[in-house]
């Protein structure tokens, strides 16, 4: 009975969600949703090797068991991410795009832009996977979003990519591999000093030997941690991409949180006006005073809202976004005169208001979790060989595998907590490289593989930027 009720309610929800779309638009939406699922599926098998390479290569788990285990942890990482850290990474991806300006254009423009981004990201992921190059799905997605945003700005003279957010993400993508490389070297040195007697930890796996149980347990745990945090970080990237699609095709439904009544937020808006007014009076800060004006405007917009008016919903969304950006400006200004306690009070005040534009429906989380977990179980072998055998001249030892994965899991987990997308591929590959350097110096690295990884790292952003922009120029001809 419970299952039947769930099915009936789900059917009613989706019929209500999509009933406003024409036949052709509905088909295009289905294709876009399929493309997002394909991207996340490819992301799963493209990045699976990052988690399972060491546990397979050291014979701690059989490949089929390792991949299924990793797939399950990827699914759980994504499915629980919103409850553990909130939609920070997904919102970071969403905020890269001029989403408000996109929603104000015709659906054809948005559809052309979405297809350009998706095809660019999927194509480059498949090319690098085919050649066994550990390329970053994060770089691929970020580059495609920036390229599509720039092309959109060229045609419509509106807002382009959010460059502040792009540079913030860029710094995260740049420094996280360097951090992983350095920390793994330090960890390997520490292990050599502390674990002197047990030399098996630093030995290479042999063809017919199963590692001791305690080593298998360590590698099992580190594999699970990388998989879980990969799902948490990379899954939310796909979630952000899915939200771009939904807001493009169904702006009336997704301009504001469809599960909430915007008029219910009026008490929080009143509280925000009161809080910000008091702080503006005591500090004399211009941006705080602007925020008071914006909050008053938001209050008026909500009071005058006609439920079926999409443009009014856009204006409310813009007002909430502006209020949030004003607070970010105040936080970055070291001479604002606003104390940390006052900033904390302001942040707490507008948090319930932001929930009306920063939202993720449950079914989108489950869909992305499923695609990521399923993709994780397929296509892992090409990149496992690269990570296990081709980064260093010597074979991967148990200590190297565990150290690289432990640092990768920690780096990805911290980045997710702070809402920053990072590349699981680059963090783990740099960690493996660091472990090889710690063992026998820089000469222990295979120059050819390192060159290929570096080349893919350098090329990914410009190639995907240009590809997404070129595709939008082409698709735009048919709008």
C-alpha positions as CSV (number, residue, x, y, z in Angstrom):
1,X,0.0,0.0,0.0
2,X,2.8,2.4,0.9
3,X,4.6,1.6,-2.5
4,X,1.3,2.1,-4.4
5,X,0.8,5.5,-2.7
6,X,4.3,6.5,-3.4
7,X,4.0,5.6,-7.1
8,X,0.7,7.5,-7.5
9,X,2.0,10.6,-5.8
10,X,5.2,10.5,-7.9
11,X,3.1,10.1,-11.1
12,X,1.0,13.1,-10.1
13,X,4.1,15.2,-9.2
14,X,5.8,14.6,-12.6
15,X,2.6,15.1,-14.6
16,X,2.1,18.4,-12.9
17,X,5.7,19.3,-13.4
18,X,5.9,18.7,-17.1
19,X,2.3,19.4,-18.2
20,X,3.1,22.9,-19.3
21,X,5.6,21.7,-21.9
22,X,4.8,21.1,-25.6
23,X,5.6,17.8,-27.3
24,X,8.9,19.0,-28.9
25,X,10.1,20.8,-25.8
26,X,9.3,17.7,-23.7
27,X,11.4,15.6,-26.0
28,X,14.3,18.1,-25.8
29,X,14.0,18.1,-22.0
30,X,14.1,14.3,-22.0
31,X,17.3,14.4,-24.2
32,X,18.9,17.0,-21.9
33,X,18.1,14.9,-18.8
34,X,19.5,11.9,-20.5
35,X,22.6,13.8,-21.4
36,X,23.1,14.9,-17.7
37,X,22.7,11.3,-16.7
38,X,25.2,10.3,-19.3
39,X,27.7,12.9,-18.0
40,X,27.3,11.6,-14.4
41,X,27.5,8.0,-15.6
42,X,30.7,8.8,-17.5
43,X,32.0,10.7,-14.5
44,X,31.4,7.6,-12.5
45,X,33.4,5.2,-14.7
46,X,36.0,7.8,-15.6
47,X,36.8,8.5,-12.0
48,X,36.2,5.0,-10.6
49,X,39.9,4.2,-11.0
50,X,40.9,6.9,-8.6
51,X,39.2,5.0,-5.8
52,X,39.7,1.4,-6.8
53,X,43.2,1.5,-8.5
54,X,45.2,0.9,-5.3
55,X,42.8,-1.7,-3.8
56,X,42.8,-3.7,-7.0
57,X,46.4,-3.2,-7.9
58,X,47.6,-4.4,-4.4
59,X,45.2,-7.4,-4.7
60,X,43.3,-6.3,-1.5
61,X,40.0,-6.8,-3.3
62,X,39.0,-8.5,-6.5
63,X,38.1,-6.1,-9.3
64,X,34.4,-6.9,-9.3
65,X,34.1,-6.6,-5.6
66,X,36.1,-3.4,-5.5
67,X,34.0,-1.7,-8.2
68,X,30.7,-2.7,-6.6
69,X,31.9,-1.5,-3.2
70,X,33.1,1.8,-4.7
71,X,29.8,2.2,-6.6
72,X,27.8,1.8,-3.4
73,X,29.9,4.3,-1.5
74,X,29.7,6.8,-4.4
75,X,25.9,6.4,-4.3
76,X,25.8,6.9,-0.5
77,X,28.2,9.9,-0.7
78,X,26.0,11.7,-3.1
79,X,22.7,10.7,-1.6
80,X,23.7,11.9,1.9
81,X,25.7,14.9,0.9
82,X,22.9,17.5,1.2
83,X,22.2,16.3,4.8
84,X,25.9,16.4,5.8
85,X,27.2,19.5,4.1
86,X,24.2,21.1,2.3
87,X,24.1,21.9,-1.5
88,X,27.3,24.0,-1.4
89,X,29.1,22.4,-4.4
90,X,25.9,22.2,-6.5
91,X,25.1,25.8,-5.9
92,X,28.7,26.7,-6.7
93,X,28.3,25.1,-10.1
94,X,24.9,26.8,-10.6
95,X,26.3,30.2,-9.7
96,X,28.9,30.0,-12.4
97,X,26.2,30.6,-15.0
98,X,24.2,33.8,-15.6
99,X,21.2,31.8,-14.6
100,X,18.8,34.7,-14.0
101,X,19.5,36.2,-17.5
102,X,19.2,32.7,-19.0
103,X,15.8,32.2,-17.5
104,X,14.6,35.5,-18.9
105,X,15.4,34.4,-22.5
106,X,13.2,32.2,-24.7
107,X,13.4,28.5,-24.0
108,X,15.1,27.9,-27.3
109,X,18.1,29.9,-26.2
110,X,18.4,28.0,-22.9
111,X,18.1,24.7,-24.7
112,X,20.9,25.6,-27.2
113,X,23.1,26.6,-24.3
114,X,22.4,23.5,-22.2
115,X,23.1,21.1,-25.1
116,X,26.4,23.0,-25.9
117,X,27.6,22.5,-22.3
118,X,26.5,18.9,-22.1
119,X,28.0,17.8,-25.4
120,X,31.3,19.5,-24.8
121,X,31.7,18.0,-21.3
122,X,30.7,14.5,-22.4
123,X,32.9,14.4,-25.5
124,X,36.1,15.4,-23.8
125,X,35.5,13.0,-20.9
126,X,35.1,10.1,-23.4
127,X,38.1,11.1,-25.4
128,X,40.4,11.2,-22.4
129,X,39.0,8.0,-21.0
130,X,39.5,6.2,-24.3
131,X,43.2,7.0,-24.3
132,X,43.5,6.1,-20.6
133,X,44.4,9.6,-19.5
134,X,43.3,10.5,-15.9
135,X,41.6,13.7,-16.9
136,X,39.4,15.8,-14.6
137,X,35.7,15.7,-15.1
138,X,35.6,18.8,-12.9
139,X,37.8,20.8,-15.3
140,X,35.7,19.5,-18.2
141,X,32.4,20.7,-16.7
142,X,33.8,24.0,-15.5
143,X,35.4,24.8,-18.9
144,X,32.1,23.9,-20.7
145,X,30.1,26.1,-18.3
146,X,32.4,29.0,-18.8
147,X,32.5,28.6,-22.6
148,X,28.7,28.4,-22.8
149,X,28.4,31.4,-20.5
150,X,30.8,33.5,-22.6
151,X,29.0,32.7,-25.8
152,X,25.6,33.6,-24.2
153,X,27.0,36.9,-23.1
154,X,28.4,37.7,-26.6
155,X,24.9,37.2,-28.2
156,X,22.7,38.7,-25.5
157,X,24.9,41.4,-23.9
158,X,23.7,40.2,-20.5
159,X,25.7,38.8,-17.6
160,X,28.4,36.3,-18.5
161,X,30.0,33.6,-16.3
162,X,30.5,34.5,-12.6
163,X,34.2,35.2,-12.8
164,X,34.6,35.6,-9.0
165,X,33.2,32.1,-8.5
166,X,35.2,30.8,-11.5
167,X,38.5,32.1,-10.0
168,X,37.6,30.7,-6.6
169,X,37.0,27.3,-8.2
170,X,40.1,27.7,-10.3
171,X,42.2,28.2,-7.2
172,X,40.7,25.2,-5.6
173,X,41.4,23.0,-8.8
174,X,45.0,24.4,-9.0
175,X,46.1,24.1,-5.4
176,X,44.4,20.8,-4.3
177,X,46.7,18.6,-6.5
178,X,49.8,20.5,-5.2
179,X,48.5,20.0,-1.6
180,X,48.0,16.3,-2.2
181,X,51.4,15.9,-3.8
182,X,53.2,17.6,-0.8
183,X,51.2,16.0,2.0
184,X,51.7,12.4,0.6
185,X,55.4,13.0,0.5
186,X,55.3,14.1,4.2
187,X,53.1,11.1,5.1
188,X,55.4,8.6,3.4
189,X,58.4,10.1,5.2
190,X,56.5,9.9,8.5
191,X,55.6,6.2,7.9
192,X,59.2,5.3,7.1
193,X,60.3,6.8,10.4
194,X,57.5,5.3,12.5
195,X,57.0,1.9,10.9
196,X,60.5,0.6,10.7
197,X,60.1,-3.0,11.5
198,X,57.2,-3.9,9.3
199,X,58.7,-3.8,5.9
200,X,55.8,-5.5,4.2
201,X,54.0,-2.2,4.2
202,X,56.6,-0.8,1.8
203,X,56.8,-3.9,-0.4
204,X,55.3,-4.3,-3.9
205,X,52.4,-6.7,-4.3
206,X,53.4,-10.0,-6.0
207,X,51.4,-12.0,-8.5
208,X,50.3,-14.8,-6.2
209,X,50.4,-13.2,-2.8
210,X,47.5,-11.7,-0.9
211,X,48.5,-8.9,1.4
212,X,48.1,-9.3,5.2
213,X,44.6,-8.7,6.6
214,X,45.5,-5.5,8.3
215,X,46.9,-4.0,5.1
216,X,43.8,-5.1,3.2
217,X,41.6,-3.4,5.9
218,X,43.5,-0.1,5.6
219,X,43.2,-0.1,1.8
220,X,39.6,-1.2,2.0
221,X,38.9,1.8,4.3
222,X,40.8,4.3,2.2
223,X,39.1,3.1,-1.0
224,X,35.7,3.6,0.7
225,X,36.6,7.1,1.9
226,X,37.7,8.2,-1.6
227,X,34.6,6.7,-3.1
228,X,32.3,8.4,-0.5
229,X,33.8,11.8,-0.8
230,X,34.0,11.5,-4.6
231,X,30.3,10.9,-4.6
232,X,29.8,13.9,-2.3
233,X,31.8,16.3,-4.4
234,X,31.4,15.1,-8.0
235,X,27.8,14.0,-7.5
236,X,26.9,17.6,-6.6
237,X,28.5,18.9,-9.7
238,X,26.1,16.7,-11.7
239,X,23.3,18.0,-9.5
240,X,24.2,21.6,-10.2
241,X,24.2,20.8,-14.0
242,X,20.8,19.1,-13.7
243,X,19.4,22.2,-11.9
244,X,20.7,24.4,-14.8
245,X,18.6,22.2,-17.2
246,X,15.5,22.3,-15.0
247,X,15.7,26.1,-14.6
248,X,16.1,26.5,-18.3
249,X,13.1,24.4,-19.3
250,X,10.8,25.0,-16.4
251,X,11.6,28.6,-15.1
252,X,8.1,29.0,-13.7
253,X,8.5,25.9,-11.6
254,X,12.2,26.3,-10.5
255,X,12.8,30.1,-10.3
256,X,11.8,29.7,-6.7
257,X,11.6,26.6,-4.5
258,X,8.4,24.8,-5.7
259,X,8.0,23.0,-2.3
260,X,7.8,26.3,-0.4
261,X,5.3,29.2,-0.4
262,X,7.4,32.4,-0.9
263,X,4.9,34.4,1.2
264,X,5.9,32.3,4.2
265,X,9.3,33.9,4.2
266,X,7.9,37.4,4.9
267,X,8.6,37.2,8.7
268,X,12.3,36.4,8.0
269,X,12.5,39.3,5.6
270,X,11.0,41.6,8.3
271,X,13.6,40.2,10.7
272,X,16.4,40.8,8.1
273,X,15.3,44.4,7.6
274,X,15.3,45.1,11.3
275,X,18.7,43.4,11.9
276,X,20.4,45.0,8.9
277,X,19.0,48.5,9.8
278,X,20.4,48.3,13.3
279,X,23.9,47.3,12.0
280,X,23.7,50.0,9.3
281,X,23.0,52.6,12.0
282,X,25.9,51.5,14.2
283,X,28.5,51.0,11.5
284,X,27.5,53.5,8.8
285,X,28.4,50.8,6.2
286,X,27.0,51.7,2.7
287,X,26.7,48.1,1.6
288,X,24.6,47.2,4.7
289,X,22.4,50.2,4.0
290,X,22.0,48.9,0.4
291,X,21.0,45.5,1.8
292,X,18.3,47.2,3.9
293,X,16.9,48.9,0.7
294,X,17.1,45.6,-1.1
295,X,15.3,43.7,1.7
296,X,12.5,46.3,1.7
297,X,12.2,45.9,-2.1
298,X,12.1,42.1,-1.7
299,X,9.3,42.5,0.9
300,X,7.3,44.6,-1.5
301,X,7.8,42.2,-4.4
302,X,6.6,39.2,-2.4
303,X,3.5,41.1,-1.2
304,X,2.6,42.0,-4.8
305,X,3.4,38.6,-6.3
306,X,1.0,37.1,-8.7
307,X,1.6,33.4,-8.4
308,X,1.4,32.7,-12.2
309,X,3.7,35.6,-13.2
310,X,7.2,34.3,-14.1
311,X,8.7,37.7,-14.5
312,X,7.8,38.6,-10.9
313,X,9.3,35.4,-9.7
314,X,12.5,36.3,-11.6
315,X,12.6,39.6,-9.8
316,X,12.2,38.0,-6.4
317,X,15.0,35.5,-7.3
318,X,17.3,38.4,-8.4
319,X,16.5,40.3,-5.2
320,X,17.4,37.4,-3.0
321,X,20.6,36.8,-5.1
322,X,21.5,40.5,-4.8
323,X,21.0,40.4,-1.0
324,X,23.3,37.4,-0.7
325,X,26.0,39.0,-2.9
326,X,25.8,42.2,-0.9
327,X,26.6,40.2,2.2
328,X,29.5,38.5,0.5
329,X,30.9,41.9,-0.5
330,X,30.7,43.0,3.2
331,X,32.4,39.9,4.3
332,X,35.3,40.4,1.9
333,X,35.8,44.1,2.9
334,X,38.3,44.1,5.8
335,X,37.6,47.8,6.5
336,X,33.8,47.5,6.5
337,X,33.5,48.3,10.2
338,X,31.2,45.3,10.6
339,X,32.3,42.9,13.4
340,X,32.4,39.1,13.1
341,X,29.5,38.8,15.5
342,X,27.4,41.2,13.3
343,X,28.4,39.3,10.1
344,X,27.3,36.0,11.8
345,X,24.0,37.6,12.8
346,X,23.4,38.9,9.2
347,X,24.3,35.5,7.7
348,X,21.9,33.7,10.1
349,X,19.2,36.2,9.2
350,X,19.2,35.7,5.4
351,X,19.9,31.9,5.5
352,X,16.1,31.0,5.5
353,X,15.6,33.5,2.6
354,X,18.3,31.9,0.5
355,X,16.6,28.5,0.9
356,X,14.0,29.7,-1.6
357,X,16.6,29.9,-4.4
358,X,19.2,27.3,-3.1
359,X,17.2,24.1,-3.3
360,X,17.4,20.6,-4.7
361,X,14.4,18.3,-5.2
362,X,14.8,14.9,-3.7
363,X,14.3,13.1,-7.0
364,X,17.2,14.9,-8.6
365,X,19.5,13.7,-5.8
366,X,18.4,10.1,-6.2
367,X,18.7,10.3,-10.0
368,X,22.3,11.7,-9.9
369,X,23.2,9.3,-7.1
370,X,22.0,6.3,-9.2
371,X,23.8,7.4,-12.4
372,X,27.1,8.0,-10.5
373,X,27.0,4.8,-8.6
374,X,26.1,2.8,-11.8
375,X,28.8,4.4,-13.8
376,X,31.3,3.6,-11.1
377,X,30.8,-0.1,-11.8
378,X,31.8,0.2,-15.5
379,X,34.9,1.2,-17.5
380,X,37.5,1.4,-14.7
381,X,40.2,-0.8,-16.2
382,X,42.0,1.7,-18.6
383,X,42.8,4.3,-16.0
384,X,43.6,1.7,-13.2
385,X,46.5,0.6,-15.3
386,X,47.7,4.2,-15.7
387,X,47.5,5.0,-12.0
388,X,48.9,1.6,-10.8
389,X,51.7,1.1,-13.3
390,X,52.5,4.1,-15.5
391,X,52.9,7.1,-13.1
392,X,56.0,5.7,-11.4
393,X,58.8,3.5,-12.7
394,X,58.4,1.2,-9.7
395,X,55.2,-0.7,-8.9
396,X,52.8,0.8,-6.3
397,X,53.4,-0.4,-2.8
398,X,50.8,-0.8,-0.1
399,X,52.0,2.3,1.8
400,X,52.0,4.4,-1.4
401,X,48.4,3.3,-2.2
402,X,47.1,3.9,1.3
403,X,48.8,7.3,1.7
404,X,47.6,8.6,-1.7
405,X,44.0,7.6,-1.0
406,X,44.0,8.8,2.6
407,X,45.2,12.3,1.5
408,X,42.9,12.3,-1.5
409,X,39.9,11.5,0.7
410,X,40.8,14.2,3.2
411,X,41.4,16.8,0.5
412,X,38.1,16.1,-1.3
413,X,36.1,15.9,2.0
414,X,37.4,19.3,3.2
415,X,36.8,20.9,-0.2
416,X,33.2,19.6,-0.2
417,X,32.7,21.1,3.3
418,X,33.8,24.5,2.0
419,X,31.6,24.1,-1.1
420,X,34.5,23.9,-3.6
421,X,34.6,21.5,-6.5
422,X,37.9,19.7,-6.8
423,X,39.3,17.1,-9.2
424,X,39.4,13.6,-7.6
425,X,41.5,12.5,-10.6
426,X,44.2,15.2,-10.2
427,X,44.3,15.0,-6.4
428,X,44.8,11.2,-6.4
429,X,47.2,11.2,-9.4
430,X,49.3,13.9,-7.8
431,X,49.3,11.9,-4.6
432,X,50.5,8.7,-6.4
433,X,53.2,10.9,-8.0
434,X,54.2,12.3,-4.5
435,X,54.5,8.8,-3.1
436,X,56.8,7.8,-6.0
437,X,59.0,10.8,-5.4
438,X,59.1,10.0,-1.6
439,X,60.3,6.5,-2.4
440,X,63.1,7.2,-4.9
441,X,63.0,10.8,-5.9
442,X,61.8,12.6,-9.0
443,X,63.7,10.2,-11.3
444,X,61.1,7.6,-10.2
445,X,58.4,9.2,-12.3
446,X,57.6,8.1,-15.8
447,X,57.9,11.3,-17.8
448,X,55.7,10.2,-20.7
449,X,52.6,9.5,-18.4
450,X,53.2,12.7,-16.4
451,X,53.5,14.7,-19.6
452,X,50.2,13.2,-20.9
453,X,48.4,14.0,-17.6
454,X,49.9,17.5,-17.5
455,X,48.9,18.0,-21.2
456,X,45.4,16.9,-20.5
457,X,45.3,19.2,-17.4
458,X,46.5,22.2,-19.5
459,X,44.3,21.5,-22.5
460,X,41.0,20.6,-20.8
461,X,39.9,24.1,-19.9
462,X,40.7,25.9,-23.2
463,X,39.4,23.0,-25.3
464,X,36.1,22.7,-23.4
465,X,35.7,26.5,-23.3
466,X,36.1,26.8,-27.1
467,X,34.1,23.6,-27.8
468,X,31.1,24.8,-25.7
469,X,31.2,28.3,-27.2
470,X,31.5,26.9,-30.8
471,X,28.6,24.5,-30.2
472,X,26.4,27.4,-28.9
473,X,27.3,29.5,-32.0
474,X,26.1,26.5,-34.1
475,X,22.9,25.7,-32.1
476,X,22.1,29.3,-31.9
477,X,21.5,29.3,-35.7
478,X,18.4,27.2,-35.2
479,X,16.9,29.2,-32.3
